[in-house]
């Protein structure tokens, strides 16, 4: 909890952590109004799914150019511009007058969110380098906390009775807090990196990190989309437990991220990724036991194991020798989002063809592969500065 105390007592660390929370507050507030938007525009689920695809397309569109823009602006200024852009574009999906306007609004919302995501992770990486303080995992904990705050905002729906007014209030509040904290990071720039030109030796650690990111975020997406159905159809749980898997996963994910930095400082980034994947393997085995409470405990273990992996991948990726921190972070983010979006439909196909239980056997195998990959990473597959082994 040292990194959490650090964030809560020092504005230098609270400022970027609040950007993490802000990103999920904006997105989560949009998410709770998705059914309302669908009903107001009179669109079916297929049309809604296509519109949401354009949000993802916006995220992917910015990944190839984000590092160059961040380096040119400076990571501090880029983060603040990302905050302004995300605040601006968060409002439009809720007031779109027709379907095509919704598609356009979601594309630009995704674009701004993707840019902010890369900028804020690069910012934390640079502050960690300057101060020799680990708080990446706790910052990601604030992202999870932002989702909780957005969810609690759903209780305001019957009081406010206006999606646009609700979002406007959220945007104003979040933006004011960011404006008050921005001076803590505005002038931060990325440290110059000595580059030796492209080589497979440089590319190998990023490739391994990208594969791990793809698999882990794919697993996160699978739990979000399939845990309830698994509890219902495979485990035969009573209805009141169907949402328990996602809840258990989310709680341990948040807790693990607040604890992760202290553990990482003691054992190193590679070892904590290995430990997290080992815990996830145990979690999937418990899920596959298919007893209601064993399955819930399994989802909790998967959340705990995964909680520390993505923050550490950003930390390692931002410290690979010979690679700009923004480029490393952008690569990890791009491959991770690919997994998050691709895994649920692929697993859905497997579930349709071979049963939902088979999908979770595949997820177990993927977690085991991550554990094996950390062995390669430890034995010379990376070259980060100060990540510890």
Secondary structure, DSSP 8 states (H G I E B T S, - for coil): -HHHHHHHH-HHHHHHHHHHHHHHHHHHHHHHTHHHHHHHHT--HHHHHHHHHHHHHHHHHHHHHHHHHHHHH-HHHHHHHHHHHHHHHTTGGGT-SSHHHHHHHHHHHHHHHHHHHHHHHHHHHHHHHHHT---HHHHHHHHHHHHHHHHHGGGGHHHH--HHHHHHHHHHHHHHHHHHHGGGTTT------------HHHHHHHHHHHHHHHHHHHHHHHHHHHHHHIIIIIS---GGGTTHHHHHHHHHHHHHHHHHHHHHHHH-HHHHHHHHHHHHHHHHHHHHH--HHHHHHHHHHHHHHHHHHHHHHHHHHTTBTTS-HHHHHHHHHHHHHHHHHHHHHHHHHHHHHH-HHHHHHHHHHHHHHHHHHHHHIIIII--BSS---
